[in-house]
Amino acid sequence: MGRFFMMLWLALAAAFPTLALAGADGSSAAGTPRLPAAQVAAFSNEVQQDLAARGAHVAIVARMGRDPSSLPDGVRYTHVGFWVYSRITEPDGTTGLGYRVYNLYQLGDDPTRSQLIQDSPADFFAGAHRLDAGVIIPEPELQRKLLGTITSPTYARLHNPDYAVLANPRSTQFQNCTEHTLDVLMASLYDTSDIGQIKANISAYFQPQPIALGGLKRAMAPIASGALTTEDHGSRVATTTFGSLARFMEGHDLAMTVYRVTPDRVARF
């Protein structure tokens, strides 16, 4: 029976690219590394150094955890996290300054659940399909507000462990990493931890990324994984993505800059 469902999952994933958003390295903690550790370490340091040079205390960074050709139109990255400039204690007891990454990760043994995890930039990029990062640096006052929210009980209070890959950001039924990022952003903007107020503001001001799914795809996707449910959506499916976060922040003058980092260049997103 297990073999049957594995074959079904593979067949569905081949037929419906949206399914590739689920699974290891999409929005989960590091799995089996695909790239040499030295390359990952060098790239994570490159991103850190670039952020530090720009004076970023808090940034939103995205990674490419899956082959981009397998992702739906309008989706480039599969996971985002807050990078916070912090004092870090190394295993040998020494301390220094660098970035800690605040993530919502899908559980490896239960993809319908998530947890909040802090890790390092190298951990963040471990298992990435390609060394390609999307970066949003909020404007300074918003960075200050975000830092206050991230280091307060509100950050954890806004976590909903019921995970869905295509969670509807206007609903409280499910959540994914980008929706949690958006919820924290709205909490910071409006100085509130009231999830009802946060969702009302999202409904009023935020435009999620539409995901093209026909009726057959919507019906069959949850057979492959419960995390692929779309029951929190109406007739159309739309979710939070790095791109939709960037458009929202740029459109409301909330971002200092939005850009993309690859090993050989830094360019406008």
Secondary structure, DSSP 4 states (H G I P E B T S, - for coil): -HHHHHHHHHHHHHH-GGGGGSSTTTSBS--S--S-HHHHHHHHHHHHHHHHHTT-SEEEEEEE-S-GGGSPTT---SEEEEEEEEEEE-TTS-EEEEEEEEEEEE-SS-TTBEEEEEE-HHHHHTT-SEEEEEEEEE-HHHHHHHHHHHTSHHHHHT---BB-TT--TT-SS-B-HHHHHHHHHHHHHHT---HHHHHHHHHHH--PEEE---HHHHHHHHHH-GGG--TTS-SSEEE--HHHHHHHHHHTT-EEEEEEEETTEEEE-
